[in-house]
Amino acid sequence: MIANEQSERQQRVDFARGSVQLEGFALDAKTERIIERYVKGEIDGDELIQLSLSSIQ
């Protein structure tokens, strides 16, 4: 994965994480591991959403 793409993914994740925290919530360890896989390029955005939703159901 290109460093720029990884950096952009990290920025998106940081923004989303901040939004979640402003709402008074925190991400659990399982979701953080899924996010880490997304930032590294192991999964795409659709998989990120699917895995994240399935982890909270």
Phi and psi in degrees as GROMACS dihedral restraints (atoms count N, CA, C in turn):
[ dihedral_restraints ]
;  ai    aj    ak    al  type     phi  dphi    fc
    3     4     5     6     1   -71.9    20    10
    4     5     6     7     1   139.1    20    10
    6     7     8     9     1   -57.1    20    10
    7     8     9    10     1   -37.8    20    10
    9    10    11    12     1   -62.0    20    10
   10    11    12    13     1   -42.3    20    10
   12    13    14    15     1   -64.6    20    10
   13    14    15    16     1   -41.7    20    10
   15    16    17    18     1   -63.6    20    10
   16    17    18    19     1   -40.4    20    10
   18    19    20    21     1   -63.6    20    10
   19    20    21    22     1   -42.4    20    10
   21    22    23    24     1   -64.1    20    10
   22    23    24    25     1   -41.9    20    10
   24    25    26    27     1   -61.8    20    10
   25    26    27    28     1   -41.5    20    10
   27    28    29    30     1   -63.4    20    10
   28    29    30    31     1   -41.1    20    10
   30    31    32    33     1   -62.4    20    10
   31    32    33    34     1   -42.4    20    10
   33    34    35    36     1   -62.1    20    10
   34    35    36    37     1   -43.5    20    10
   36    37    38    39     1   -64.8    20    10
   37    38    39    40     1   -43.7    20    10
   39    40    41    42     1   -61.4    20    10
   40    41    42    43     1   -40.9    20    10
   42    43    44    45     1   -62.9    20    10
   43    44    45    46     1   -47.5    20    10
   45    46    47    48     1   -63.9    20    10
   46    47    48    49     1   -41.4    20    10
   48    49    50    51     1   -61.9    20    10
   49    50    51    52     1   -42.4    20    10
   51    52    53    54     1   -62.4    20    10
   52    53    54    55     1   -40.1    20    10
   54    55    56    57     1   -62.7    20    10
   55    56    57    58     1   -44.1    20    10
   57    58    59    60     1   -61.1    20    10
   58    59    60    61     1   -44.0    20    10
   60    61    62    63     1   -65.8    20    10
   61    62    63    64     1   -37.2    20    10
   63    64    65    66     1   -63.5    20    10
   64    65    66    67     1   -28.4    20    10
   66    67    68    69     1   -80.2    20    10
   67    68    69    70     1    -3.4    20    10
   69    70    71    72     1    91.7    20    10
   70    71    72    73     1    16.3    20    10
   72    73    74    75     1  -113.6    20    10
   73    74    75    76     1   165.7    20    10
   75    76    77    78     1  -134.3    20    10
   76    77    78    79     1   147.8    20    10
   78    79    80    81     1   -83.4    20    10
   79    80    81    82     1   138.8    20    10
   81    82    83    84     1   -80.5    20    10
   82    83    84    85     1   171.2    20    10
   84    85    86    87     1   -61.7    20    10
   85    86    87    88     1   -37.7    20    10
   87    88    89    90     1   -63.9    20    10
   88    89    90    91     1   -44.0    20    10
   90    91    92    93     1   -66.3    20    10
   91    92    93    94     1   -38.8    20    10
   93    94    95    96     1   -61.8    20    10
   94    95    96    97     1   -37.5    20    10
   96    97    98    99     1   -66.4    20    10
   97    98    99   100     1   -38.3    20    10
   99   100   101   102     1   -63.8    20    10
  100   101   102   103     1   -43.8    20    10
  102   103   104   105     1   -60.9    20    10
  103   104   105   106     1   -41.8    20    10
  105   106   107   108     1   -60.4    20    10
  106   107   108   109     1   -40.1    20    10
  108   109   110   111     1   -63.1    20    10
  109   110   111   112     1   -39.2    20    10
  111   112   113   114     1   -64.0    20    10
  112   113   114   115     1   -47.8    20    10
  114   115   116   117     1   -60.8    20    10
  115   116   117   118     1   -39.0    20    10
  117   118   119   120     1   -73.1    20    10
  118   119   120   121     1   -13.3    20    10
  120   121   122   123     1    90.4    20    10
  121   122   123   124     1    10.2    20    10
  123   124   125   126     1   -73.4    20    10
  124   125   126   127     1   -26.7    20    10
  126   127   128   129     1  -135.2    20    10
  127   128   129   130     1   158.6    20    10
  129   130   131   132     1   -96.4    20    10
  130   131   132   133     1  -179.6    20    10
  132   133   134   135     1   -60.9    20    10
  133   134   135   136     1   -39.8    20    10
  135   136   137   138     1   -63.2    20    10
  136   137   138   139     1   -42.4    20    10
  138   139   140   141     1   -66.4    20    10
  139   140   141   142     1   -37.3    20    10
  141   142   143   144     1   -56.9    20    10
  142   143   144   145     1   -48.5    20    10
  144   145   146   147     1   -64.1    20    10
  145   146   147   148     1   -48.0    20    10
  147   148   149   150     1   -59.8    20    10
  148   149   150   151     1   -48.5    20    10
  150   151   152   153     1   -66.0    20    10
  151   152   153   154     1   -40.0    20    10
  153   154   155   156     1   -63.6    20    10
  154   155   156   157     1   -45.5    20    10
  156   157   158   159     1   -64.9    20    10
  157   158   159   160     1   -40.3    20    10
  159   160   161   162     1   -69.1    20    10
  160   161   162   163     1   -25.6    20    10
  162   163   164   165     1   -75.6    20    10
  163   164   165   166     1   -18.8    20    10
  165   166   167   168     1  -103.1    20    10
  166   167   168   169     1    -3.7    20    10
